[in-house]
Amino acid sequence: MANRKASIWLYKKIDGRWRYVKPAIGRNGKIKPDPDAAYYVRYREGGKMVWRKCSSAASAVNACEQQEAYLTAHAFGLTPA
């Protein structure tokens, strides 16, 4: 079965080292913005892990939803290989 998941990650400095971490989620289910971090969408393309940089939390959420829709369509053969 093809991979159909994408996830949002932050790249930020923690204890002097740069780390990928999951974003903090508020009570309303939205990502809490972090001005000191870079946002990335992570997904697999074939066997390769792909990290796509986004400019803000909102654009990361949109990019993640779009990528999951594309991966689902690709799994059902609706997109060109």
For each residue, the residues with C-beta under 8 A, 3 or more apart:
1: 75
2: 71 74 75
3: 43 44 71 75
4: 68 71 72 75
5: 43 68 71
6: 41 42 43 64 67 68 71
7: 22 41 42 43 64
8: 22 23 31 39 40 41 42 60 61 64
9: 20 21 22 23 39 40 41 42 51
10: 20 21 22 23 34 37 38 39 40
11: 18 19 20 37 38 39 40
12: 18 19 21 34 36 37 38
13: 16 17 18 19 36
14: 17 18 19 21
15:
16: 13
17: 13 14
18: 11 12 13 14
19: 11 12 13 14
20: 9 10 11 40
21: 9 10 12 14
22: 7 8 9 10
23: 8 9 10 31 32 34 39 57
24: 31 32 34
25: 29 30 31 32
26: 29 30 31 32
27:
28:
29: 25 26
30: 25 26 61
31: 8 23 24 25 26 57 60 61
32: 23 24 25 26 57
33: 56 57
34: 10 12 23 24 37 57
35:
36: 12 13
37: 10 11 12 34
38: 10 11 12 53
39: 8 9 10 11 23 53 54 55 56 57 59 60
40: 8 9 10 11 20 51 52 53 54 60
41: 6 7 8 9 51 52 54 60 63 64 67
42: 6 7 8 9 49 50 51 52
43: 3 5 6 7 49 50 52 67 68 71
44: 3 47 48 49 50
45: 48 50
46:
47: 44
48: 44 45
49: 42 43 44
50: 42 43 44 45
51: 9 40 41 42
52: 40 41 42 43 63 67
53: 38 39 40
54: 39 40 41 59 60 63
55: 39 59
56: 33 39 59 60
57: 23 31 32 33 34 39 60 61
58: 61 62
59: 39 54 55 56 62 63
60: 8 31 39 40 41 54 56 57 63 64
61: 8 30 31 57 58 64 65
62: 58 59 65 66
63: 41 52 54 59 60 66 67
64: 6 7 8 41 60 61 67 68
65: 61 62 68 69
66: 62 63 69 70
67: 6 41 43 52 63 64 70 71
68: 4 5 6 43 64 65 71 72
69: 65 66 72 73
70: 66 67 73 74 79
71: 2 3 4 5 6 43 67 68 74 75
72: 4 68 69 75 76
73: 69 70 76 78 79
74: 2 70 71 77 78 79
75: 1 2 3 4 71 72
76: 72 73
77: 74
78: 73 74
79: 70 73 74
80:
81:
